[in-house]
């Protein structure tokens, strides 16, 4: 049996889409009142830490994302973990406040708070999908990863309509996360590993709870 043909090395993906998502998560946190954050001290510490970690990644891997270094992967995971911990705390406090009939000045205030939590949740899941699938962005670009893919995108099956050497990049995972949060299903992307299926279930459930509670309470505030 002939050895499989090794794929030619492809260019790493651009850092900008992922960086903009991290900066958006930092900015959205400023829309969340301090009563719904981990602590008052995190108001400035949280976005500052995210920007510093992002800057460290840019300095350690300038240009395209194409350097396979353990510390870069650990730094990326820590940054995503911080985003996840922050938004998890905000989501829990928001749901608890809604169930406990917390006071809101207007439906607009409640909807903007809910939108900030929901959007950051979409970003956090997108970053995790992007970071973990097939061993990460560098492994996907090089085609040398030892971790099996967790998602099957439609582009994998339509070679004639995509560029040669196509592989999923951050925008693809952002679309997956957004679709899961809005349609409560991955739509055109198939989850093919247990962990990815469970994470899609978790994202859909979180989005459903947030949407149902926030909209219902906003109607009552009217």
C-alpha positions as CSV (number, residue, x, y, z in Angstrom):
1,X,0.0,0.0,0.0
2,X,1.4,3.3,-1.0
3,X,2.2,5.9,1.6
4,X,-0.3,8.8,1.8
5,X,0.7,11.9,-0.1
6,X,1.9,14.6,2.4
7,X,0.0,17.9,2.0
8,X,2.1,20.8,1.0
9,X,2.6,23.3,3.8
10,X,0.0,26.0,3.8
11,X,0.2,29.5,5.1
12,X,-0.9,30.1,8.6
13,X,-4.1,32.0,9.1
14,X,-4.0,35.7,9.8
15,X,-4.1,36.8,13.5
16,X,-6.5,39.7,12.9
17,X,-9.9,38.0,13.1
18,X,-9.0,36.2,16.3
19,X,-7.4,39.3,17.8
20,X,-10.5,41.4,17.0
21,X,-12.7,38.8,18.7
22,X,-10.6,39.0,21.9
23,X,-10.7,42.8,21.8
24,X,-14.5,42.7,21.3
25,X,-14.8,40.4,24.4
26,X,-12.8,43.0,26.4
27,X,-15.0,45.8,25.1
28,X,-18.2,44.0,25.8
29,X,-17.3,43.4,29.4
30,X,-17.4,47.2,29.9
31,X,-21.1,47.0,29.0
32,X,-21.8,44.7,31.9
33,X,-22.6,46.4,35.2
34,X,-20.3,45.6,38.1
35,X,-23.1,43.8,39.9
36,X,-22.9,41.1,37.2
37,X,-19.1,40.7,37.0
38,X,-16.7,38.6,39.2
39,X,-15.6,41.6,41.2
40,X,-15.4,45.4,40.9
41,X,-11.6,45.0,40.7
42,X,-11.9,43.1,37.4
43,X,-13.5,46.1,35.6
44,X,-10.0,47.3,34.4
45,X,-7.9,44.3,35.2
46,X,-9.9,42.0,32.9
47,X,-9.5,43.9,29.6
48,X,-5.9,44.9,30.5
49,X,-4.9,41.3,31.0
50,X,-6.5,40.3,27.7
51,X,-4.7,43.0,25.8
52,X,-1.4,42.1,27.4
53,X,-1.8,38.4,26.6
54,X,-2.8,39.2,23.1
55,X,0.2,41.4,22.7
56,X,2.4,38.6,24.0
57,X,1.0,36.3,21.3
58,X,1.6,38.8,18.6
59,X,5.2,39.4,19.7
60,X,5.8,35.7,20.0
61,X,4.2,34.8,16.7
62,X,4.1,37.9,14.5
63,X,2.4,38.0,11.2
64,X,0.5,34.8,10.4
65,X,-0.2,32.1,13.1
66,X,2.5,29.6,12.0
67,X,4.8,29.0,15.0
68,X,4.3,25.8,17.0
69,X,5.6,26.7,20.4
70,X,4.2,25.1,23.7
71,X,4.2,28.5,25.5
72,X,2.2,30.1,22.7
73,X,-0.5,27.4,23.0
74,X,-0.5,27.7,26.8
75,X,-0.8,31.5,26.6
76,X,-3.7,31.2,24.1
77,X,-5.5,28.7,26.3
78,X,-5.0,30.9,29.4
79,X,-6.4,33.9,27.6
80,X,-9.5,31.9,26.4
81,X,-9.9,30.5,29.9
82,X,-10.0,34.0,31.4
83,X,-12.6,35.1,28.9
84,X,-14.6,31.9,29.7
85,X,-14.4,32.4,33.5
86,X,-15.5,36.0,33.3
87,X,-18.5,35.4,31.0
88,X,-19.5,32.3,33.0
89,X,-19.6,34.5,36.2
90,X,-21.6,37.2,34.4
91,X,-24.1,34.6,32.9
92,X,-24.6,32.9,36.3
93,X,-25.2,36.3,38.0
94,X,-27.5,37.5,35.2
95,X,-29.6,34.3,35.4
96,X,-29.7,34.4,39.2
97,X,-30.7,38.1,39.1
98,X,-33.5,37.4,36.6
99,X,-34.8,34.5,38.7
100,X,-34.6,36.6,41.8
101,X,-36.4,39.5,40.2
102,X,-33.5,42.0,40.2
103,X,-34.4,45.6,39.4
104,X,-33.6,46.9,35.9
105,X,-34.1,50.6,34.9
106,X,-35.6,49.7,31.5
107,X,-36.0,46.9,29.0
108,X,-33.2,48.5,26.9
109,X,-30.7,48.2,29.8
110,X,-31.7,44.5,30.3
111,X,-31.5,43.7,26.6
112,X,-28.1,45.4,26.2
113,X,-26.8,43.4,29.2
114,X,-28.2,40.2,27.8
115,X,-26.7,40.9,24.4
116,X,-23.3,41.6,25.9
117,X,-23.3,38.3,27.8
118,X,-24.7,36.4,24.8
119,X,-22.2,37.8,22.3
120,X,-19.2,37.2,24.6
121,X,-20.4,33.7,25.1
122,X,-20.4,33.2,21.3
123,X,-16.8,34.5,21.2
124,X,-15.7,32.3,24.0
125,X,-17.0,29.1,22.4
126,X,-15.7,30.1,19.0
127,X,-12.2,30.6,20.5
128,X,-12.3,27.1,22.2
129,X,-13.5,25.4,19.0
130,X,-10.7,27.2,17.0
131,X,-8.1,26.4,19.7
132,X,-8.9,22.7,20.2
133,X,-10.0,21.4,16.8
134,X,-7.3,19.2,15.1
135,X,-4.7,20.4,17.5
136,X,-5.0,24.1,16.9
137,X,-4.5,26.6,14.1
138,X,-0.8,25.8,13.4
139,X,-1.4,22.1,13.2
140,X,-4.4,22.6,10.8
141,X,-2.3,24.8,8.6
142,X,0.6,22.5,8.4
143,X,-1.5,19.3,8.2
144,X,0.8,17.6,10.7
145,X,-1.5,17.5,13.7
146,X,-1.9,14.2,15.6
147,X,-5.3,15.2,17.1
148,X,-8.3,14.0,15.0
149,X,-10.7,16.7,13.7
150,X,-13.7,17.4,15.8
151,X,-15.8,19.2,13.1
152,X,-16.6,18.5,9.5
153,X,-17.2,21.6,7.5
154,X,-19.0,21.7,4.2
155,X,-15.9,23.0,2.4
156,X,-14.2,19.6,3.1
157,X,-16.6,18.0,0.6
158,X,-16.7,20.7,-2.1
159,X,-13.1,20.9,-3.3
160,X,-14.1,22.4,-6.6
161,X,-15.6,25.5,-4.9
162,X,-12.8,26.3,-2.5
163,X,-9.1,27.2,-2.8
164,X,-6.6,24.4,-2.9
165,X,-5.4,23.5,0.6
166,X,-8.5,25.0,2.4
167,X,-8.7,24.5,6.1
168,X,-11.0,25.9,8.8
169,X,-9.9,29.2,10.3
170,X,-11.2,31.4,13.1
171,X,-14.0,33.0,11.1
172,X,-15.3,29.5,10.3
173,X,-15.5,28.7,14.0
174,X,-17.1,32.0,14.8
175,X,-19.8,31.3,12.3
176,X,-20.3,27.8,13.8
177,X,-20.6,29.3,17.3
178,X,-23.0,32.1,16.1
179,X,-25.2,29.6,14.3
180,X,-25.3,27.3,17.3
181,X,-26.2,30.1,19.6
182,X,-29.0,31.4,17.3
183,X,-30.4,28.3,15.7
184,X,-29.6,26.1,18.7
185,X,-27.9,23.7,16.3
186,X,-24.6,23.7,14.3
187,X,-26.5,24.0,11.0
188,X,-24.1,23.1,8.1
189,X,-21.2,21.8,10.3
190,X,-21.1,18.3,11.8
191,X,-19.6,17.6,15.2
192,X,-17.8,14.3,15.0
193,X,-16.2,13.9,18.4
194,X,-17.9,13.4,21.8
195,X,-16.4,16.6,23.3
196,X,-17.4,18.8,20.3
197,X,-21.0,17.4,20.4
198,X,-21.2,18.1,24.2
199,X,-19.9,21.6,23.8
200,X,-22.4,22.4,21.1
201,X,-25.1,21.1,23.4
202,X,-23.8,23.3,26.2
203,X,-23.6,26.4,24.0
204,X,-27.1,25.9,22.7
205,X,-28.5,25.4,26.2
206,X,-26.8,28.5,27.5
207,X,-28.1,30.6,24.6
208,X,-31.6,29.2,25.0
209,X,-31.7,30.0,28.7
210,X,-30.3,33.5,28.3
211,X,-32.7,34.4,25.4
212,X,-35.8,33.0,27.1
213,X,-35.2,34.6,30.5
214,X,-33.9,38.0,29.2
215,X,-36.7,38.4,26.6
216,X,-39.4,37.3,29.1
217,X,-38.2,39.7,31.8
218,X,-37.8,42.5,29.3
219,X,-41.5,42.1,28.4
220,X,-42.5,42.2,32.0
221,X,-40.5,45.4,32.6
222,X,-42.5,47.2,29.8
